[in-house]
C-alpha cells in the first residue's frame, strides 16, 4: 500500500512520543510506502485533491530499558513530487490543532478525494463536525455537568452552584488555556473576560471532577473499538494532566464504565467516519473526543508491550481488500 500522512513539518516531530511517527514506522515495517505532506501543500486540480509529497524512510526507535531511543537522523526524505491523493491507498489527516480557518480549508480540499478509492483517516467532514470539546456534549449520560457560553453571569451562576469548575477554551490543545474557577477568586471576572474575549467567544465550563487528581485517562479507539489506554498524571504544582503540560504517564486498564462510554459513542464515531480517535475520561466521565491528531500510542506500547500502530495499519490492510 501507499500511505500519505498530512502532518506538521517532520523535523518538529518527536519520534519517541508522536503517534504519527509510530503509525508511519508500523506501515514501513509492514512493507508499505510512506509519504508525507503538510496542509498548506494541498490543492484541488481538475476536481481532484492533490498534494506536494515526499517519500520518507524511517529509522525506527528502539525500546531500551523502558525508554525509547532514536538516532539523530531518524528520517530520510525524497525529492518533492506532486501527486493526486487518490493514488494513495489511505491518507491520514494528522495536523495538530488548533482547527483554524486554514485547517478547515484543508479539510474541504480532502473532500475531493473519492473515499471509494482512498480511505481518509479521519473523514474531513467528521473532523469538521467533531470539535474536540463540543462533540462530547451529545453523550449526556456519560459527560460531567457542562455549560458552553460566553456569558459571564451564566458562568458565575454555574460556578457558584458547583463551587468549583474547570474552564476550557473550545479550540486549544494540550491543556492550553484550561483554568480552575472558584466563586471566591478575586480574579474571576478577569479570567472569564480574557477567556471569552470580553464575551465574544464561548468557552466550556465543566464541574470540577476531584478524581482528576488520580489521572486523566486517554483511551485509543480504532473503528469505534477501544484498543489501549494510558493514565496521565499531573506534574507537581500542576492540575492539568496533559503530557504537554509536564504530566507523566502510568499503566492502566479500561474499566467496565469506560467500555460503556466507548459503546455509547461508537455508532456516532462510525457515522461520522472517525476511525482513529482518542477519548479522555476522568472519574468515569467522558471529557473530550480527540479526532485531529490523537496521541498516546507510544506511551501505551511502552507500558503494555503492545503494537497499536501495527493494529491500525493491519486494519487498513483488511479494509482495502
Secondary structure, 3 states (H helix, E strand, C coil): CEEEEECCCHHHCCCCCCHHHHHHHHHHHCCCEEEEECHHHEEEECCEEEEEEEEEEECCCEEECCEEECCCCCEEECCCEEEEHHHCCEEEECCCCCCCHHHHHHHHHHCCCCCCCCEEECCHHHHHHCCCCHHHHHCCCCECCEEEECCHHHHHHHHHHHCCEEEEECCCCCCCCCEEECCCCCCHHHHHHHHCCCCCCCEEEEECCHHHHHCEEEEEEECCEEEEEEEEECCCCCCCCCHHHCCEEECCCCCHHHHHHHHHHHHHHHHCCCCEEEEEEECCEEEEEECCCCCCHHHHHHHHCCCHHHHHHHHHHHHCC
